C-alpha cells in the first residue's frame, strides 16, 4: 500500500478531518484491518504503524491540525498501550512542544482541542469495544482456572500466616501477579482492560479470583481471621460468610454516616471559597511574603509543578528576588525548603497569576478556582466512601517490634507467641487496675524484661503497642501473690498458646476524611498555628492518603480563606512588610465571619439575626443577588 504522507494529511484542518473520517470508515467496514501494518512518510523518513495506531495518533494530534503545524516523527505515539498517564504525558508533550518553539497559541483553543480529542476517543472506544468483543465473563475465568496451570496456581494461592500487614502484602502482591498475568496473555478477554488500566479495580478483582483477605468489624478493628477463599470458587465456611457479612454491614454504616459528613464538608468549603478565586489579568500582586515549603520527597515536588518560588537562605529568608519555576526536572529541590509564591500569602483580593502559577492561571482563567479547589479535594474523598459498598478491606500500620522481640517471639495477626525454638523467660510488673481495658476485657503491659537461658542479664523491652495479657497467664493466685512481678517461662507454655494480643491501627476508608477534618475543622488544627506548617501538613496528609495527585495550589486556595487578622477578623494584609498577628480559623467560623449572604446561606440563622454584628457586615459576595 502507498505511504500516507503526513504533510498532505496536515496541510489544512479540512484535509485532516477528511482523512480521519476516511480511516474511520475503513475500520468500520473491516474492523480486522486495524492490525494491518503500513508505512507513514514524515519529511522523507518512514514510520511503521497499524491502522489502529494511525487513528489513535490522528485523534491525539488534533491540536497540530488546528494550529497548522506539521507533526514530526517525535510527535507520534508509538506505544502499545493507552492509559491515563500516557495521555497526560502526551498532551503535556504537545503543550511543551508549542511553548518551546515560541509558537503563538491560545490556551483556550488548545484546551478545547484536547477536550475534543478525548471526547472523540471515548465515543469511539464504546463502538470499537463492541466490535472487538471486549467483555468480562466468569465462565472464561473458570475455563482459565481449569486449562491454565499458571492461572490455576494464582486462583488457589495459599495465605501464609503472619502479621496483619504481611497478609495485606500478600494480597497486594497477588493483585500485581494477576494483573501481570493478563498483561502477558493478550489472547485473554481481560488483556485490554488491564493494559489500559481502566474498567477493572485491582483489589476487587483480587478478592474475586485470588483471596478475600482481612475484613474490619463494625468498630473498624481488624477481624483476626483471613478469608482464604475467593468469590470465583465461593466461600467454603460459615465463618468466612459471617465475616464477609459483617464487612458488608460496616460498608453500609460507612456510607450512611461518613458520606453525609463528606457532603457537609463540601458544602462548607464551597461557601468559604465561593468568593475567593484568582484573576489571570493580575500578573503579580507584589506580595512581600511566601510559604516556606518543604520539598521532602518527589511526591511533594509533583504537587507544586508549574509553581514559582524563591531560593532561601539558611534562616528561611529570600536569597534573592529572582523567581524560579518548578518543573519535572527540578529534582534538585528534593530535601530543600523553598519560598513558594502562594494564594495563602497573595497580597491581592483576587489571587494573582504569579501566586497561583502563571500557566495554570491561564488555563483556569475562566474558572472559579476557589470552588474548583474545593471539588478537587472533596470529590475523591466522597467517591472513596461511596466505594465502600463495593470493596471493604483493611490497611493496617506495620508494627516495628525490633530485633530483640523477634528473637524471642513470633506474631500471627493479632497474637504474640513464644518462638518454638526459644528458651527464655519474660518478666513484667503485675498489672494494676488502671491497666485493665474494658473494651478488650484484659490487662495490658507495655514494658517487660526478656532473659534468654544462659544469659545472666535480663534486657528491658518497651513494646510499640499495648500487649494485652492472655487471661490464662494471670491466674487468681498469681494476681494475689505478694510478688510484684510475674515471670513466664517459655518451656511452660504450649506452642499454640498465645502470650499477648495487640491492636494495630486500621487505616480504613474514613481515615483520610477524618484527618482532613481534624486539620481544618478542629479549632486546635492538630496543634498547628503557623500557616507555613499548615500548608505542609495539608500536603503531607494528601500524600499519606493516596491523594498526592491533587495540586497543592488547590488546598492553598482553601487554606487562604482560613487565615485571618487576629484583631479585625478580616483577611490578613500581605502587602505589609511586617505581618499583623493572625489566627487560623475553622471553616465554619470562616463562613460565619464572611459576607452576609454567605453566612445566611449556611446555618444558625436565629443566632445571626439577634447578633448586632450581623448588621454591620459590608463585604460583598456573588451570592448577594440571592437575597435581593
Helices and strands as residue ranges (DSSP letters): E 4-5, H 6-9, H 13-29, G 31-35, E 37-42, E 45-50, H 51-60, H 62-67, G 73-75, H 84-100, H 107-132, H 138-147, H 149-155, H 164-183, H 191-196, H 202-209, H 238-273, E 291-295, H 298-302, E 308-310, E 324-325, G 331-333, E 336-340, G 343-345, H 353-356, H 358-363, H 369-386, G 387-389, H 403-408, E 409-412, E 415-418, E 424-429, G 433-435, E 436-437, E 442-452, E 459-469, G 471-473, H 476-480, E 485-489, G 490-492, E 500-501, H 511-521, G 525-527, H 531-544, H 552-560, E 563-565, E 582-584, H 587-592, H 596-600, H 605-609, G 612-616, G 624-627
